[in-house]
């Protein structure tokens, strides 16, 4: 029998499931995931242990990751790029 696991947006809770599967020596053949579950599934597929994944996930500043702010230098570069578009279109 082959076992697959699907980790969802509450993927952090699935770290516990991975721990139990390993403790019981139940092999996982397929991993899929969505949202945070995709991160956890990807880390597990890359060879990280559930304990290592837990350390990584708990050390991330999730508020900072999802903050939607553009740094000023990047905003200026985009503005310059938009200013160049009309002249690039005329040259073509």
N, C-alpha and C positions, 0 to 999 in steps of 0.2 A: 504494500500500500504506500502511495506517495501522499505526503501532507504538504499543503500550501497554507500560507497565512496571509491575511489581508489586514493591513494596519490603516486606520482611518484618521480623521483629524484629531481624534483623541489618542493619537499614536503613542504618546508618552505612557499611557496605561498599558500598552502592549509590550513594553519592556519587561513587565512582570510575566507576561505570557511566554516571552522568549526565554526568560530565566527558568520557568517551570519546564518548558520543552527540553531545554538543555539538561536540567537536573534529572529528568526522567529518561534522558537519552533518546528522545524522539526526534528523528532527523526532519528537517524542513527542506523540502525540495524546490519550492516556489515561494517567492515573496512579492506581493504587490502592495501598493499603498497610495494614499491620497493625503495631501497637505503635510502635516507633521509626520504622519505615518509613512509617507514616501521618504522623508529624511531618515527616519529610523530604519525602515526597510533597506534603504540604500547603504547605510552604515553597517547594518548586519550582513548584508550581501558582500560588502567590501572586507569582511573579516573581523569587524569590531565585536567584542563580547557585549552581552547585555549590560554588564557592569560599566564597561567603557562608554557605551552609548548613554547610560544614565548620567555619568559624569559630564559628558559633553552637553547633553540636553539641559541639565540643571545649571550649567555655567553660562548659558547664553542669555543675554539681555533681550528678551523677546519684544519688549516695548521699543527698544532702540532699532531692532531689525525691521519692524514694520512701520517705523516713523516715515512719513512721506514728506521729506523736506529736501529740497535741492540746494546743495552747497553753492554759494555765490560764484565761485570760479566756473563751475559746470553750467550755471545759468547763463553766464556771459558767453561761453563758448557756443551754446545753442543759439543765442541771439545773433552772434557773428555768422553762424552757419545759415540761419534764415535770411540774413542780409545778403549773403552770397548767392542764394538760390536763383534770384531773377537774372543776375549777370551770367551765371552758368547756363541757364536755359537759353539765353540769347546767343551764347557762343556755340551752342550745339547745332 
